[in-house]
Structure formats: C-alpha cells, structure tokens
Amino acid sequence: MAWRAELFGWKAYYDAEAVGYHERGWKTSGRSGKAMFIKRISYINRYKMIYKNEPSRTLLLTLLNSLPYEIAAHGYSLLKEPKLLGAWPSFFAQRAALKRKRRYIQERVKLAGE
C-alpha cells in the first residue's frame, strides 16, 4: 500500500507512537500453521504487486536486481513447499485483470508526476 501511495505522489510521515496490526498474523502460529491456500496467496501476491506497480522503465532492472533472491526463494519453495508453485496458474488466469489494474496505476503515476 505504501508503494502505491508513493507512486501516486502521497507523502508519508513517521509517528513513533503509531501501532499497526496485521490481520493475517504470521508471527502467532508461524508459517507452518497456515493453510496452503493462504501461503499461495501470500506468495503470488508479491508478483502481482510487482507486475501492477513497477514502472516499465525500471521493471527489467528490478527483475535483474531481485534475481538472486528469486532463485533462492524458488529453490527453497521447490525443496520445502513445492505446492506453493501451484499459485502461478492463478496469476496467469488473472492476467487480464492485472493488466487493466497495471494500466490504471501507471496512468495515475503519470498524472501524479505532472
């Protein structure tokens, strides 16, 4: 959310007394306590976020810079949680909607920059 807000030209401020809560709560039961469909959603949402938010002019550089992490993360997934990779069909099934959302976001970014 902060990434998109920044893209749209919003400003953020630090408040040392602010408290935030995350509904999903990975810390309470750990990763092993989560259902596979929740893990898949969490996993694939990272790629959806990059696809929708990263400007075209920096997309290739971002992908190249993140390549070592991606190789390590997918290696881990293949060894420890291969069922995570089953989330990819949902990405491709939603690609048309993601593309529309990307177009909307990138147009708003251009307007925020003017």
N, C-alpha and C positions, 0 to 999 in steps of 0.2 A: 504494500500500500504506500509506503514511504517513497519507493522508487517512482511509482506513477505520479504521486503528488509532486515530486521534484520535476518530473518531465513536464508537468502542466504548469510549472512556474510557482508553485506554492513555496512558502518559507516554513522552516521548522525551527523550533526553539527548545532548548533543554530546560527541564524543570526537575530539579533534584528530588522533589517531594512527590512526583508523579508515581503512581503504581499501575502496572498493567497486568492483565491476566490473559492467559491463552486457554481457550476452551478445550482444545484437544488434549492438553496435559501430558505430553510425552514423559515428563520427569516423574510423575506419580507412579506409574506402573512400568515404565521403561518400554523400550521398543518391542520386546518380546511379548508384552501384554496386549499389544494392539492387533486387531483383526487384519488379515492380509489386504482386504479391500481398502482399509484406512491407509495402510502403508503404501499401497499402489497409488492412491490419490495423492498422498504427500510426495511421492517420488515423481510422478508425471507432472504435477503442478509446477515444479521447478522449470521444466522445459516449456510448458505453456506460458509461464511468466516471461521467460527469455524471448520466446517467439513473438509475444504480443508487445513487449515493452522496449526491446533493444532496437535502437535506430539502425536502419540499413547500412549507414555509413560506418558503423562500428561493430556490426554483427560478426563479420568474419574475424576481426581482431579479438573480440570477446571469446568466440569459439576456440580460436587458436590458443589464447592465454589460459583458457579453462581446460584444455585438452589433457594435461597431466592428471588433474583432479578427476575428470570424467573417466579416464582409463582406469584409475584406481577404484573409483566408485563402482564402475560396471564390473570390474574384476571381483570386487567384494560381493556384489549382487549375484554374479554367476556362481560364486562359491557358497555363499551363506544363505541367500534368499533369491534363488533363481526365479521364483514366481513373481517377483517384482517386475521383471521384464515383460510380463503379461499385460502391463499397463499401456504399452505402446499402441496396441490396436485402438484404444480409446482416443489417443492423441490424433491418429490419422482419421478416425471416424468423425472427430470434431473439427477437423482441419478447416472446413469451410467457415464454420462459426468463428474459429480462432482467427482466420484471415480477415473476416469482417471486423472483428474486435481490434485486430492489429491496425487495420486501415483507419478506424475511428481514432485510436490512440495516437497514431503517428500524425494524423491531420491536426489533432488538438495540440500536439507538441509543436508543430509548425506555427500554429496560431499563438501559442504562449511565447514563442521566440520572436514574434514580430513586434 
